[in-house]
Amino acid sequence: MASLADYKKKRRFEKTPEPPPEEKSSEFGRMFVVQKHRASHLHYDLRLESDGVLKSWAVPKGPSANPSVKRLARAVEDHPLDYAQFEGVIPAGEYGGGTVMVWDRGTYETADGSFSDALAKGEIKFSLRGKRLKGAWVLVRTTGRNWLLIKRRDRYASEVDLTIVKPTSVLTGRTLAEIARDEGGDVEKAATADPEDVPGRYQVRRRANARRAGRSRG
C-alpha cells in the first residue's frame, strides 16, 4: 500500500467521508473517473486506474474536447479505487475541504504498451469510453508534476465546452450546489462553480440563505 501512503497521510478518516486507502482492482482494470471539486478553487480531477490505484491529475480548467486547447494537469497523489464512487462534502478544515461531484466515469484503454511504461516515459496515449468524454487523448509531462491534457483529433473532438453544457453529476444528476445542500456543505461556495444558467442554482442558494437567516433570528 506504499503508493497510497501520501493519500493516507493527508487525511483524517474519522473526520472525512472519503474512502480509506485500499489497493484493489475493478472488473476490467481500466476504470477512469473525472471528479468536479470545489475546494479553495474549482478544479477537475482526472483519475486513471493502474496497479490497483487511481493515478490522479488535477486539471484546473477541466478537460477540453477541442484538440487545439491544452489543459494543465498537475499530478497529485494516488487515490484508492473506491474514490471513483465518492460524491459528497469534505469538511472544512480537512485536506481538500469542499464539494465533490462525479462528473464523468467509464473505462479507458492505453494506445500502446503498458500504462506504467507510458507514465514513466511521460507520454500517456489513451482512449476514453465515458458518459461524456470519449475518444483519444494524451497526457504529456512537461516539468516536474506538470502535464498537459490534450484531446486528439477524432470524431469526438469538439469546440463545445462540456464542462458548461454538462454541469451535473453522472451519478445523481445533481449540481454542486445541490450536493452541498444534501450533504451539509457550503451551498453558496459550491454554487459559484455551477454555470449561471443551471436550473435551480439560485433557488438552492436562496433556500440555504433563508435557513441561515431563520436560525440567526431564532
C-alpha positions as CSV (number, residue, x, y, z in Angstrom):
1,M,0.0,0.0,0.0
2,A,3.0,2.2,-0.4
3,S,1.5,4.1,-3.3
4,L,-1.4,5.3,-1.1
5,A,0.9,6.5,1.7
6,D,0.6,10.1,0.7
7,Y,-3.2,9.8,0.4
8,K,-3.4,8.3,3.9
9,K,-1.1,10.9,5.4
10,K,-3.1,13.9,4.2
11,R,-6.5,12.7,5.6
12,R,-8.1,12.1,8.9
13,F,-10.6,9.4,8.2
14,E,-12.5,9.9,11.4
15,K,-13.4,13.4,10.0
16,T,-13.8,12.9,6.3
17,P,-16.2,10.6,4.4
18,E,-13.6,9.8,1.8
19,P,-12.8,6.1,1.4
20,P,-9.8,4.7,3.4
21,P,-6.7,3.6,1.5
22,E,-7.0,0.1,-0.1
23,E,-5.4,-1.3,-3.2
24,K,-7.7,-3.4,-5.4
25,S,-8.8,-3.8,-9.0
26,S,-12.0,-3.2,-10.8
27,E,-13.6,-5.8,-13.1
28,F,-11.6,-4.8,-16.1
29,G,-8.7,-3.0,-14.5
30,R,-9.2,0.1,-16.7
31,M,-11.6,2.4,-14.8
32,F,-11.5,6.2,-15.1
33,V,-13.3,9.0,-13.4
34,V,-13.4,12.7,-13.6
35,Q,-14.5,14.5,-10.4
36,K,-15.5,18.1,-10.2
37,H,-14.2,19.6,-7.0
38,R,-14.9,23.0,-5.5
39,A,-12.3,23.3,-2.8
40,S,-10.4,26.6,-2.3
41,H,-10.8,26.8,-6.1
42,L,-12.8,24.9,-8.7
43,H,-10.8,22.1,-10.5
44,Y,-11.5,18.7,-12.1
45,D,-9.6,15.6,-11.1
46,L,-8.8,13.0,-13.8
47,R,-8.2,9.6,-12.4
48,L,-7.0,6.5,-14.3
49,E,-6.8,3.0,-12.8
50,S,-3.4,1.4,-12.8
51,D,-1.8,-1.2,-10.5
52,G,-4.7,-1.2,-8.0
53,V,-5.0,2.5,-7.5
54,L,-6.2,5.6,-9.3
55,K,-3.4,7.7,-10.8
56,S,-4.6,11.2,-10.5
57,W,-4.1,14.7,-12.1
58,A,-5.8,18.0,-11.0
59,V,-7.0,19.8,-14.1
60,P,-7.8,23.4,-13.1
61,K,-9.9,24.3,-16.1
62,G,-11.3,20.9,-16.7
63,P,-10.9,18.7,-19.8
64,S,-11.4,20.2,-23.2
65,A,-12.7,18.2,-26.2
66,N,-11.0,20.8,-28.5
67,P,-7.7,19.4,-29.8
68,S,-6.3,23.0,-30.1
69,V,-6.7,23.5,-26.4
70,K,-4.0,22.3,-24.0
71,R,-5.1,21.9,-20.4
72,L,-2.6,22.0,-17.5
73,A,-2.9,18.8,-15.5
74,R,-0.9,18.6,-12.3
75,A,0.0,15.1,-11.0
76,V,-1.3,14.5,-7.4
77,E,-1.2,11.6,-5.0
78,D,-2.6,8.2,-6.0
79,H,-6.2,7.6,-4.8
80,P,-7.9,4.3,-3.8
81,L,-10.2,2.7,-6.4
82,D,-13.2,3.3,-4.2
83,Y,-12.7,7.0,-4.6
84,A,-14.2,6.7,-8.1
85,Q,-17.6,6.5,-6.3
86,F,-17.1,9.3,-3.9
87,E,-19.5,12.2,-4.3
88,G,-20.2,14.5,-1.3
89,V,-18.6,17.0,1.0
90,I,-15.1,17.0,2.5
91,P,-15.5,19.0,5.8
92,A,-14.0,22.5,6.0
93,G,-10.6,22.4,7.6
94,E,-9.8,19.0,6.1
95,Y,-7.4,18.4,3.2
96,G,-9.3,19.4,0.0
97,G,-12.3,20.7,2.0
98,G,-15.3,21.3,-0.3
99,T,-17.8,19.7,-2.5
100,V,-17.0,16.8,-4.9
101,M,-19.1,15.6,-7.9
102,V,-18.6,12.5,-10.1
103,W,-18.7,14.5,-13.4
104,D,-17.8,11.5,-15.7
105,R,-16.8,7.9,-15.4
106,G,-16.2,4.9,-17.6
107,T,-13.3,2.8,-18.9
108,Y,-10.2,3.5,-20.8
109,E,-7.5,1.8,-22.9
110,T,-3.9,2.8,-23.5
111,A,-3.0,3.2,-27.1
112,D,0.3,1.3,-27.0
113,G,2.3,-0.5,-24.3
114,S,1.6,-0.6,-20.7
115,F,0.3,2.3,-18.6
116,S,3.3,2.1,-16.2
117,D,5.8,2.4,-19.1
118,A,3.9,5.3,-20.6
119,L,3.7,7.0,-17.2
120,A,7.5,6.6,-16.7
121,K,8.2,8.0,-20.2
122,G,5.9,11.0,-19.6
123,E,3.5,10.4,-22.5
124,I,0.3,8.5,-22.0
125,K,-1.9,8.0,-25.0
126,F,-5.3,6.6,-24.2
127,S,-8.9,6.3,-25.3
128,L,-11.9,7.1,-23.0
129,R,-15.3,5.4,-23.0
130,G,-17.2,7.6,-20.6
131,K,-20.7,9.1,-20.5
132,R,-19.3,12.4,-21.6
133,L,-15.6,12.1,-22.5
134,K,-14.9,9.8,-25.4
135,G,-12.2,9.0,-28.0
136,A,-8.4,9.6,-28.0
137,W,-6.5,11.7,-25.5
138,V,-2.9,12.2,-24.5
139,L,-1.2,13.3,-21.2
140,V,2.3,14.8,-21.8
141,R,4.6,15.6,-19.0
142,T,6.3,19.0,-19.2
143,T,8.2,19.7,-16.0
144,G,8.1,18.0,-12.6
145,R,4.5,17.2,-11.7
146,N,3.1,19.4,-14.6
147,W,1.5,17.7,-17.5
148,L,-0.7,18.7,-20.4
149,L,-4.0,17.0,-21.2
150,I,-4.9,17.2,-24.9
151,K,-7.8,15.8,-26.9
152,R,-6.6,14.1,-30.1
153,R,-8.4,14.7,-33.4
154,D,-11.1,12.1,-34.0
155,R,-14.9,12.1,-34.4
156,Y,-15.4,13.0,-30.7
157,A,-13.4,16.2,-31.0
158,S,-15.5,19.3,-30.5
159,E,-15.4,23.0,-29.7
160,V,-18.3,22.6,-27.3
161,D,-17.3,23.2,-23.7
162,L,-18.6,20.1,-22.0
163,T,-18.0,21.5,-18.5
164,I,-20.5,24.2,-19.3
165,V,-23.2,22.2,-21.2
166,K,-22.9,19.2,-18.9
167,P,-22.6,20.6,-15.4
168,T,-24.3,17.9,-13.3
169,S,-23.3,14.6,-11.7
170,V,-23.4,11.4,-13.9
171,L,-24.3,9.5,-10.7
172,T,-27.1,11.6,-9.3
173,G,-27.9,14.4,-11.7
174,R,-27.2,17.0,-9.0
175,T,-25.4,20.3,-9.3
176,L,-22.5,21.0,-6.9
177,A,-24.9,23.3,-5.0
178,E,-27.4,20.5,-4.7
179,I,-24.8,18.1,-3.5
180,A,-23.6,20.6,-0.9
181,R,-27.2,21.2,0.2
182,D,-28.0,17.5,0.6
183,E,-24.7,16.6,2.3
184,G,-24.4,19.5,4.7
185,G,-21.7,21.5,2.8
186,D,-21.3,25.2,1.9
187,V,-24.1,25.7,-0.6
188,E,-23.1,29.3,-1.6
189,K,-19.5,28.3,-2.2
190,A,-20.4,25.3,-4.2
191,A,-22.9,27.3,-6.3
192,T,-20.1,29.5,-7.5
193,A,-18.8,26.5,-9.5
194,D,-22.2,25.9,-11.2
195,P,-22.9,27.6,-14.5
196,E,-25.1,30.7,-14.2
197,D,-28.0,29.2,-16.2
198,V,-28.3,25.9,-14.3
199,P,-31.9,25.4,-13.3
200,G,-32.3,25.7,-9.6
201,R,-28.9,27.1,-8.9
202,Y,-30.1,30.3,-7.3
203,Q,-33.1,28.6,-5.7
204,V,-30.7,26.3,-3.8
205,R,-28.7,29.3,-2.7
206,R,-31.8,31.2,-1.6
207,R,-33.2,28.3,0.4
208,A,-29.8,27.9,2.2
209,N,-29.6,31.7,2.9
210,A,-33.2,31.7,4.2
211,R,-32.5,28.8,6.5
212,R,-29.4,30.6,7.9
213,A,-31.4,33.8,8.3
214,G,-34.1,31.9,10.2
215,R,-31.6,30.4,12.5
216,S,-30.0,33.8,13.2
217,R,-33.4,35.3,14.0
218,G,-34.2,32.5,16.4
